[in-house]
Amino acid sequence: TDIKRFNISSLTYSIETRLQTIDKLDSSKTLIISVFGMSRLATKKFGIDSATIRLVADLQKKHPKNVLCLFGNPYALKFFPNTRNAIIAYEENPFTLKYVPQMIFGAIGVKGTLPVSVNGIKAGTGIQS
């Protein structure tokens, strides 16, 4: 499996960096987009800044084959309305950082449902593998 990893921090984020990163990616491959450093506060947009929201939207537009992994509150999906495939890990900790990639690549089975309705996706929607 050919895997390329990119890390763009909102602290060093620039439009040039975003465009360069998007141009490097092969749009025929599945793109895994992970959002880290989220907070529990809805009033603070769960710690997701506007630069991250723009980056994810741009990546999803250029790469329709994508999976969005949120390491935080499922209500944060509302900031990513073009999401078709998502994994909600609820927390960023050693356990989720170890097992989410294994779920994506099929090393372990997945059973989960969305506990809330968001972006037109009904609560209870999910997958079992």
C-alpha positions as CSV (number, residue, x, y, z in Angstrom):
1,T,0.0,0.0,0.0
2,D,1.4,3.4,-1.0
3,I,0.7,5.8,1.9
4,K,1.7,9.4,1.9
5,R,1.2,11.5,5.1
6,F,0.7,15.2,5.3
7,N,0.4,17.3,8.5
8,I,-0.9,20.8,8.2
9,S,-1.2,22.7,11.5
10,S,-3.5,25.7,11.7
11,L,-0.6,27.5,13.5
12,T,1.5,27.3,10.3
13,Y,-1.3,27.3,7.9
14,S,-1.2,29.5,4.8
15,I,-3.1,29.5,1.5
16,E,0.2,28.6,-0.3
17,T,0.7,25.6,1.9
18,R,-2.9,24.5,1.4
19,L,-2.7,24.7,-2.4
20,Q,0.7,23.0,-2.5
21,T,-0.5,20.1,-0.4
22,I,-3.7,19.7,-2.4
23,D,-1.8,19.7,-5.7
24,K,0.6,16.9,-4.4
25,L,-2.3,14.5,-3.7
26,D,-3.5,11.9,-6.2
27,S,-7.2,12.5,-6.7
28,S,-7.7,8.9,-7.9
29,K,-6.8,7.5,-4.5
30,T,-8.8,7.5,-1.2
31,L,-7.8,10.4,1.0
32,I,-8.1,10.1,4.8
33,I,-8.6,13.5,6.4
34,S,-8.2,13.6,10.2
35,V,-9.1,16.5,12.5
36,F,-7.2,16.5,15.8
37,G,-7.0,18.9,18.7
38,M,-10.7,19.3,19.0
39,S,-12.4,20.6,22.2
40,R,-15.7,19.7,23.8
41,L,-17.1,23.3,23.7
42,A,-19.7,23.9,21.1
43,T,-19.5,27.6,21.7
44,K,-15.8,27.4,20.5
45,K,-16.8,25.4,17.4
46,F,-15.3,22.3,19.1
47,G,-11.8,23.8,18.6
48,I,-12.0,23.7,14.8
49,D,-10.8,26.9,13.2
50,S,-12.0,28.4,9.9
51,A,-8.7,27.5,8.2
52,T,-9.3,23.8,9.0
53,I,-12.9,24.0,7.8
54,R,-11.7,25.5,4.5
55,L,-8.9,23.0,4.1
56,V,-11.2,20.0,4.6
57,A,-13.8,21.5,2.2
58,D,-11.1,22.0,-0.4
59,L,-9.7,18.5,0.0
60,Q,-13.2,17.0,-0.2
61,K,-13.9,18.9,-3.4
62,K,-10.7,17.8,-5.1
63,H,-10.8,14.2,-3.7
64,P,-14.3,12.8,-3.8
65,K,-13.0,9.5,-2.4
66,N,-12.3,10.5,1.1
67,V,-12.9,9.6,4.7
68,L,-13.2,12.3,7.4
69,C,-12.0,11.2,10.8
70,L,-13.0,13.5,13.7
71,F,-11.3,12.9,17.0
72,G,-14.0,14.7,19.0
73,N,-17.7,15.5,19.2
74,P,-20.0,14.2,16.4
75,Y,-21.8,17.5,16.3
76,A,-18.7,18.9,14.7
77,L,-19.8,17.2,11.5
78,K,-22.0,20.3,10.9
79,F,-18.9,22.2,9.9
80,F,-18.2,19.7,7.1
81,P,-21.5,19.5,5.1
82,N,-19.9,17.7,2.1
83,T,-18.8,14.7,4.2
84,R,-20.1,11.4,2.8
85,N,-17.9,9.0,4.9
86,A,-16.9,9.7,8.4
87,I,-15.4,8.0,11.5
88,I,-16.2,9.7,14.8
89,A,-13.5,8.7,17.3
90,Y,-15.0,11.0,20.1
91,E,-11.6,11.5,21.7
92,E,-7.9,11.8,20.8
93,N,-6.1,9.4,22.9
94,P,-3.6,6.5,22.5
95,F,-6.5,4.0,22.0
96,T,-8.2,5.9,19.2
97,L,-5.0,6.8,17.5
98,K,-4.0,3.1,17.4
99,Y,-7.4,1.6,16.4
100,V,-8.9,4.1,13.9
101,P,-6.3,3.4,11.2
102,Q,-6.8,-0.3,11.8
103,M,-10.5,0.2,11.2
104,I,-9.9,2.1,8.0
105,F,-7.6,-0.5,6.6
106,G,-9.7,-3.5,7.6
107,A,-7.4,-5.0,10.2
108,I,-10.3,-4.9,12.8
109,G,-14.0,-4.9,12.4
110,V,-16.2,-1.9,12.8
111,K,-19.6,-1.6,14.5
112,G,-20.9,1.9,15.2
113,T,-23.7,4.3,14.7
114,L,-24.0,8.0,14.8
115,P,-25.7,8.9,18.1
116,V,-27.1,12.2,16.8
117,S,-28.6,13.6,13.6
118,V,-26.3,16.1,11.8
119,N,-26.1,17.4,8.2
120,G,-29.1,15.4,7.2
121,I,-27.6,12.2,8.4
122,K,-30.0,10.5,10.8
123,A,-29.0,9.3,14.3
124,G,-28.5,5.5,14.1
125,T,-26.9,5.6,10.7
126,G,-23.7,3.5,10.8
127,I,-21.8,0.5,9.7
128,Q,-20.8,-3.0,10.8
129,S,-18.0,-4.9,9.2
